[in-house]
Amino acid sequence: MTDIPDIFQAMDEWNVMQAVMLKASGSIEWSFVSLLVAISLAVPLVIADVMSLGFRLAVWASLAPIVLLTVLLVRVFFVAAGISDKCTRVPALANSLSFG
């Protein structure tokens, strides 16, 4: 978009890009929902395993991959939320620009 000298053509390109991003976000929405459900189910299961099997090192070693995966998925959600927060302000900025 930066190499387009005509501002009206640039605004058309911006609107197309917004429409594509809206469609793409709607397409991947359910994958994020399923990951959130997986996290919501994994945490109580890990707690139940630790409570039933005790606090031995072997228990923690067997649960380490699940705990690591859960922590990484939570981080992905926080990063995605930060990006979504920034992206909600961009359309208002671009649409508020006046060229004439």
OpenMM code with the backbone's topology and positions (N, CA, C; nanometers):
from openmm import Vec3, app, unit

residues = "MET THR ASP ILE PRO ASP ILE PHE GLN ALA MET ASP GLU TRP ASN VAL MET GLN ALA VAL MET LEU LYS ALA SER GLY SER ILE GLU TRP SER PHE VAL SER LEU LEU VAL ALA ILE SER LEU ALA VAL PRO LEU VAL ILE ALA ASP VAL MET SER LEU GLY PHE ARG LEU ALA VAL TRP ALA SER LEU ALA PRO ILE VAL LEU LEU THR VAL LEU LEU VAL ARG VAL PHE PHE VAL ALA ALA GLY ILE SER ASP LYS CYS THR ARG VAL PRO ALA LEU ALA ASN SER LEU SER PHE GLY".split()
positions = [
    Vec3(0.0807, -0.1194, 0.0000),
    Vec3(0.0000, 0.0000, 0.0000),
    Vec3(0.0845, 0.1252, 0.0000),
    Vec3(0.2059, 0.1189, 0.0452),
    Vec3(0.2866, 0.2395, 0.0554),
    Vec3(0.3372, 0.2887, -0.0791),
    Vec3(0.3374, 0.2049, -0.1811),
    Vec3(0.3878, 0.2484, -0.3106),
    Vec3(0.2773, 0.2990, -0.4028),
    Vec3(0.1560, 0.3186, -0.3526),
    Vec3(0.0442, 0.3668, -0.4330),
    Vec3(0.0368, 0.5190, -0.4171),
    Vec3(0.0609, 0.5958, -0.5257),
    Vec3(0.0616, 0.7416, -0.5123),
    Vec3(-0.0787, 0.8018, -0.4997),
    Vec3(-0.1792, 0.7387, -0.5562),
    Vec3(-0.3153, 0.7919, -0.5520),
    Vec3(-0.3799, 0.7554, -0.4185),
    Vec3(-0.4210, 0.8550, -0.3433),
    Vec3(-0.4744, 0.8300, -0.2095),
    Vec3(-0.6079, 0.7570, -0.2145),
    Vec3(-0.6891, 0.7829, -0.3176),
    Vec3(-0.8184, 0.7151, -0.3262),
    Vec3(-0.8004, 0.5670, -0.3590),
    Vec3(-0.7000, 0.5365, -0.4395),
    Vec3(-0.6697, 0.3962, -0.4673),
    Vec3(-0.6146, 0.3291, -0.3413),
    Vec3(-0.5374, 0.4044, -0.2648),
    Vec3(-0.4843, 0.3505, -0.1392),
    Vec3(-0.5976, 0.3214, -0.0414),
    Vec3(-0.6976, 0.4073, -0.0351),
    Vec3(-0.8108, 0.3827, 0.0536),
    Vec3(-0.8912, 0.2608, 0.0072),
    Vec3(-0.9039, 0.2423, -0.1236),
    Vec3(-0.9696, 0.1216, -0.1742),
    Vec3(-0.8918, -0.0032, -0.1355),
    Vec3(-0.7597, 0.0035, -0.1491),
    Vec3(-0.6752, -0.1102, -0.1076),
    Vec3(-0.6889, -0.1362, 0.0416),
    Vec3(-0.6969, -0.0285, 0.1209),
    Vec3(-0.7144, -0.0436, 0.2655),
    Vec3(-0.8454, -0.1151, 0.2966),
    Vec3(-0.9527, -0.0766, 0.2281),
    Vec3(-1.0825, -0.1394, 0.2518),
    Vec3(-1.0825, -0.2864, 0.2121),
    Vec3(-1.0130, -0.3196, 0.1041),
    Vec3(-1.0023, -0.4600, 0.0633),
    Vec3(-0.9243, -0.5390, 0.1674),
    Vec3(-0.8148, -0.4799, 0.2154),
    Vec3(-0.7339, -0.5484, 0.3168),
    Vec3(-0.8151, -0.5687, 0.4452),
    Vec3(-0.8945, -0.4695, 0.4837),
    Vec3(-0.9796, -0.4837, 0.6019),
    Vec3(-1.0803, -0.5963, 0.5835),
    Vec3(-1.1397, -0.6056, 0.4655),
    Vec3(-1.2383, -0.7110, 0.4398),
    Vec3(-1.1737, -0.8491, 0.4440),
    Vec3(-1.0539, -0.8614, 0.3885),
    Vec3(-0.9834, -0.9904, 0.3899),
    Vec3(-0.9478, -1.0299, 0.5331),
    Vec3(-0.8993, -0.9345, 0.6109),
    Vec3(-0.8628, -0.9643, 0.7495),
    Vec3(-0.9860, -1.0009, 0.8331),
    Vec3(-1.0986, -0.9352, 0.8068),
    Vec3(-1.2215, -0.9691, 0.8778),
    Vec3(-1.2672, -1.1105, 0.8441),
    Vec3(-1.2592, -1.1474, 0.7180),
    Vec3(-1.2976, -1.2823, 0.6748),
    Vec3(-1.2023, -1.3870, 0.7340),
    Vec3(-1.0722, -1.3570, 0.7330),
    Vec3(-0.9741, -1.4514, 0.7876),
    Vec3(-0.9928, -1.4695, 0.9377),
    Vec3(-1.0201, -1.3609, 1.0085),
    Vec3(-1.0393, -1.3736, 1.1531),
    Vec3(-1.1641, -1.4536, 1.1857),
    Vec3(-1.2673, -1.4392, 1.1028),
    Vec3(-1.3873, -1.5203, 1.1232),
    Vec3(-1.3623, -1.6672, 1.0961),
    Vec3(-1.2704, -1.6957, 1.0039),
    Vec3(-1.2406, -1.8352, 0.9697),
    Vec3(-1.1620, -1.9059, 1.0793),
    Vec3(-1.0717, -1.8344, 1.1463),
    Vec3(-0.9890, -1.9000, 1.2474),
    Vec3(-1.0438, -1.8836, 1.3889),
    Vec3(-1.1582, -1.8200, 1.4003),
    Vec3(-1.2165, -1.7952, 1.5316),
    Vec3(-1.2414, -1.9247, 1.6085),
    Vec3(-1.2943, -2.0260, 1.5408),
    Vec3(-1.3275, -2.1517, 1.6094),
    Vec3(-1.2035, -2.2277, 1.6535),
    Vec3(-1.0923, -2.2104, 1.5839),
    Vec3(-0.9698, -2.2772, 1.6296),
    Vec3(-0.9218, -2.2172, 1.7614),
    Vec3(-0.9352, -2.0851, 1.7773),
    Vec3(-0.8997, -2.0236, 1.9042),
    Vec3(-0.9954, -2.0647, 2.0154),
    Vec3(-1.1208, -2.0801, 1.9822),
    Vec3(-1.2183, -2.1254, 2.0824),
    Vec3(-1.1841, -2.2669, 2.1285),
    Vec3(-1.1483, -2.3535, 2.0345),
    Vec3(-1.1140, -2.4911, 2.0722),
    Vec3(-0.9857, -2.4953, 2.1558),
    Vec3(-0.8887, -2.4099, 2.1247),
    Vec3(-0.7684, -2.4040, 2.2079),
    Vec3(-0.8001, -2.3533, 2.3485),
    Vec3(-0.8892, -2.2579, 2.3573),
    Vec3(-0.9288, -2.2070, 2.4884),
    Vec3(-1.0000, -2.3138, 2.5700),
    Vec3(-1.0830, -2.3940, 2.5055),
    Vec3(-1.1503, -2.5045, 2.5738),
    Vec3(-1.0468, -2.6080, 2.6189),
    Vec3(-0.9469, -2.6354, 2.5350),
    Vec3(-0.8420, -2.7312, 2.5727),
    Vec3(-0.7644, -2.6831, 2.6949),
    Vec3(-0.7353, -2.5542, 2.7001),
    Vec3(-0.6666, -2.4995, 2.8173),
    Vec3(-0.7558, -2.5103, 2.9401),
    Vec3(-0.8823, -2.4768, 2.9221),
    Vec3(-0.9755, -2.4811, 3.0352),
    Vec3(-0.9917, -2.6222, 3.0903),
    Vec3(-0.9795, -2.7221, 3.0057),
    Vec3(-0.9892, -2.8607, 3.0521),
    Vec3(-0.8560, -2.9140, 3.1048),
    Vec3(-0.7462, -2.8656, 3.0506),
    Vec3(-0.6151, -2.9179, 3.0909),
    Vec3(-0.5780, -2.8772, 3.2326),
    Vec3(-0.6077, -2.7545, 3.2695),
    Vec3(-0.5672, -2.7067, 3.4027),
    Vec3(-0.6328, -2.7873, 3.5146),
    Vec3(-0.7642, -2.8082, 3.5140),
    Vec3(-0.8216, -2.8903, 3.6220),
    Vec3(-0.7725, -3.0354, 3.6196),
    Vec3(-0.7463, -3.0886, 3.4997),
    Vec3(-0.6964, -3.2260, 3.4927),
    Vec3(-0.5561, -3.2385, 3.5506),
    Vec3(-0.4723, -3.1392, 3.5256),
    Vec3(-0.3372, -3.1409, 3.5834),
    Vec3(-0.3460, -3.1292, 3.7347),
    Vec3(-0.4318, -3.0421, 3.7827),
    Vec3(-0.4485, -3.0276, 3.9287),
    Vec3(-0.5008, -3.1575, 3.9895),
    Vec3(-0.5951, -3.2224, 3.9237),
    Vec3(-0.6484, -3.3491, 3.9740),
    Vec3(-0.5411, -3.4574, 3.9743),
    Vec3(-0.4585, -3.4615, 3.8708),
    Vec3(-0.3496, -3.5604, 3.8678),
    Vec3(-0.2515, -3.5381, 3.9811),
    Vec3(-0.2137, -3.4157, 4.0044),
    Vec3(-0.1181, -3.3870, 4.1115),
    Vec3(-0.1797, -3.4200, 4.2468),
    Vec3(-0.3060, -3.3881, 4.2649),
    Vec3(-0.3701, -3.4163, 4.3930),
    Vec3(-0.3853, -3.5666, 4.4169),
    Vec3(-0.4157, -3.6416, 4.3120),
    Vec3(-0.4369, -3.7852, 4.3311),
    Vec3(-0.3064, -3.8639, 4.3350),
    Vec3(-0.2058, -3.8193, 4.2611),
    Vec3(-0.0801, -3.8945, 4.2559),
    Vec3(0.0255, -3.8422, 4.3518),
    Vec3(0.0048, -3.7290, 4.4090),
    Vec3(0.1002, -3.6747, 4.5043),
    Vec3(0.1975, -3.5794, 4.4370),
    Vec3(0.2865, -3.5265, 4.5167),
    Vec3(0.3816, -3.4264, 4.4689),
    Vec3(0.5194, -3.4861, 4.4433),
    Vec3(0.5230, -3.6075, 4.3925),
    Vec3(0.6515, -3.6710, 4.3635),
    Vec3(0.7109, -3.6148, 4.2361),
    Vec3(0.8416, -3.6311, 4.2224),
    Vec3(0.9132, -3.5803, 4.1046),
    Vec3(0.8683, -3.6518, 3.9780),
    Vec3(0.8384, -3.7803, 3.9867),
    Vec3(0.7944, -3.8554, 3.8685),
    Vec3(0.6611, -3.8019, 3.8156),
    Vec3(0.5752, -3.7577, 3.9041),
    Vec3(0.4466, -3.7014, 3.8619),
    Vec3(0.4693, -3.5710, 3.7874),
    Vec3(0.5548, -3.4856, 3.8425),
    Vec3(0.5830, -3.3582, 3.7770),
    Vec3(0.6535, -3.3787, 3.6440),
    Vec3(0.7404, -3.4787, 3.6360),
    Vec3(0.8100, -3.5058, 3.5103),
    Vec3(0.7131, -3.5521, 3.4017),
    Vec3(0.6136, -3.6294, 3.4401),
    Vec3(0.5169, -3.6758, 3.3407),
    Vec3(0.4187, -3.5660, 3.2999),
    Vec3(0.3960, -3.4699, 3.3887),
    Vec3(0.3029, -3.3613, 3.3582),
    Vec3(0.3715, -3.2386, 3.2981),
    Vec3(0.5017, -3.2384, 3.2917),
    Vec3(0.5751, -3.1218, 3.2412),
    Vec3(0.5349, -3.0824, 3.0991),
    Vec3(0.5194, -3.1763, 3.0045),
    Vec3(0.4790, -3.1331, 2.8700),
    Vec3(0.3423, -3.0653, 2.8669),
    Vec3(0.2485, -3.1148, 2.9448),
    Vec3(0.1142, -3.0549, 2.9467),
    Vec3(0.1189, -2.9167, 3.0103),
    Vec3(0.1941, -2.9039, 3.1176),
    Vec3(0.2051, -2.7742, 3.1840),
    Vec3(0.2733, -2.6739, 3.0912),
    Vec3(0.3782, -2.7165, 3.0236),
    Vec3(0.4486, -2.6283, 2.9300),
    Vec3(0.3573, -2.5870, 2.8151),
    Vec3(0.2833, -2.6799, 2.7608),
    Vec3(0.1909, -2.6496, 2.6521),
    Vec3(0.0817, -2.5528, 2.6982),
    Vec3(0.0321, -2.5725, 2.8167),
    Vec3(-0.0709, -2.4838, 2.8701),
    Vec3(-0.0170, -2.3429, 2.8892),
    Vec3(0.1025, -2.3311, 2.9434),
    Vec3(0.1635, -2.1987, 2.9620),
    Vec3(0.1859, -2.1301, 2.8276),
    Vec3(0.2338, -2.2052, 2.7287),
    Vec3(0.2562, -2.1463, 2.5966),
    Vec3(0.1253, -2.1043, 2.5298),
    Vec3(0.0204, -2.1825, 2.5448),
    Vec3(-0.1096, -2.1457, 2.4871),
    Vec3(-0.1673, -2.0221, 2.5544),
    Vec3(-0.1498, -2.0104, 2.6844),
    Vec3(-0.1955, -1.8903, 2.7542),
    Vec3(-0.1194, -1.7686, 2.7034),
    Vec3(0.0100, -1.7845, 2.6803),
    Vec3(0.0904, -1.6739, 2.6264),
    Vec3(0.0426, -1.6345, 2.4868),
    Vec3(0.0092, -1.7334, 2.4036),
    Vec3(-0.0428, -1.7049, 2.2694),
    Vec3(-0.1704, -1.6222, 2.2782),
    Vec3(-0.2572, -1.6565, 2.3713),
    Vec3(-0.3811, -1.5808, 2.3863),
    Vec3(-0.3557, -1.4379, 2.4328),
    Vec3(-0.2596, -1.4187, 2.5229),
    Vec3(-0.2291, -1.2833, 2.5672),
    Vec3(-0.1684, -1.1999, 2.4546),
    Vec3(-0.0810, -1.2589, 2.3743),
    Vec3(-0.0225, -1.1865, 2.2615),
    Vec3(-0.1295, -1.1543, 2.1580),
    Vec3(-0.2162, -1.2505, 2.1281),
    Vec3(-0.3244, -1.2265, 2.0321),
    Vec3(-0.4198, -1.1190, 2.0832),
    Vec3(-0.4456, -1.1163, 2.2119),
    Vec3(-0.5318, -1.0123, 2.2673),
    Vec3(-0.4670, -0.8752, 2.2562),
    Vec3(-0.3362, -0.8691, 2.2761),
    Vec3(-0.2657, -0.7421, 2.2613),
    Vec3(-0.2695, -0.6908, 2.1184),
    Vec3(-0.2532, -0.7814, 2.0243),
    Vec3(-0.2592, -0.7428, 1.8835),
    Vec3(-0.4005, -0.6995, 1.8466),
    Vec3(-0.5001, -0.7717, 1.8943),
    Vec3(-0.6394, -0.7350, 1.8669),
    Vec3(-0.6715, -0.5977, 1.9238),
    Vec3(-0.6181, -0.5686, 2.0410),
    Vec3(-0.6420, -0.4382, 2.1024),
    Vec3(-0.5837, -0.3265, 2.0171),
    Vec3(-0.4645, -0.3480, 1.9633),
    Vec3(-0.4034, -0.2471, 1.8769),
    Vec3(-0.4782, -0.2336, 1.7453),
    Vec3(-0.5268, -0.3446, 1.6912),
    Vec3(-0.5940, -0.3419, 1.5617),
    Vec3(-0.7325, -0.2784, 1.5679),
    Vec3(-0.7929, -0.2740, 1.6834),
    Vec3(-0.9246, -0.2118, 1.6920),
    Vec3(-0.9168, -0.0607, 1.6737),
    Vec3(-0.7995, -0.0023, 1.6976),
    Vec3(-0.7851, 0.1428, 1.6830),
    Vec3(-0.7455, 0.1851, 1.5421),
    Vec3(-0.6890, 0.0954, 1.4619),
    Vec3(-0.6389, 0.1318, 1.3295),
    Vec3(-0.7490, 0.1738, 1.2335),
    Vec3(-0.8629, 0.1024, 1.2205),
    Vec3(-0.9652, 0.1475, 1.1249),
    Vec3(-1.0177, 0.2874, 1.1560),
    Vec3(-1.0343, 0.3205, 1.2816),
    Vec3(-1.0823, 0.4538, 1.3163),
    Vec3(-0.9805, 0.5601, 1.2743),
    Vec3(-0.8532, 0.5301, 1.2898),
    Vec3(-0.7493, 0.6244, 1.2487),
    Vec3(-0.7497, 0.6425, 1.0980),
    Vec3(-0.7540, 0.5339, 1.0235),
    Vec3(-0.7489, 0.5428, 0.8772),
    Vec3(-0.8742, 0.6075, 0.8219),
    Vec3(-0.9878, 0.5800, 0.8809),
    Vec3(-1.1126, 0.6384, 0.8303),
    Vec3(-1.1289, 0.7853, 0.8717),
    Vec3(-1.0546, 0.8297, 0.9713),
    Vec3(-1.0669, 0.9689, 1.0131),
    Vec3(-0.9792, 1.0626, 0.9306),
    Vec3(-0.8897, 1.0077, 0.8494),
    Vec3(-0.8036, 1.0910, 0.7667),
    Vec3(-0.8859, 1.1587, 0.6574),
    Vec3(-0.8581, 1.2839, 0.6347),
    Vec3(-0.9297, 1.3609, 0.5330),
    Vec3(-0.8279, 1.4152, 0.4344),
    Vec3(-0.8546, 1.3946, 0.3048),
    Vec3(-0.7609, 1.4364, 0.1997),
    Vec3(-0.8283, 1.5319, 0.1021),
    Vec3(-0.8862, 1.6346, 0.1478),
    Vec3(-0.9395, 1.7278, 0.0506),
    Vec3(-1.0575, 1.7970, 0.0905),
] * unit.nanometer
topology = app.Topology()
chain = topology.addChain("A")
for resn in residues:
    res = topology.addResidue(resn, chain)
    for name in ("N", "CA", "C"):
        topology.addAtom(name, app.Element.getBySymbol(name[0]), res)
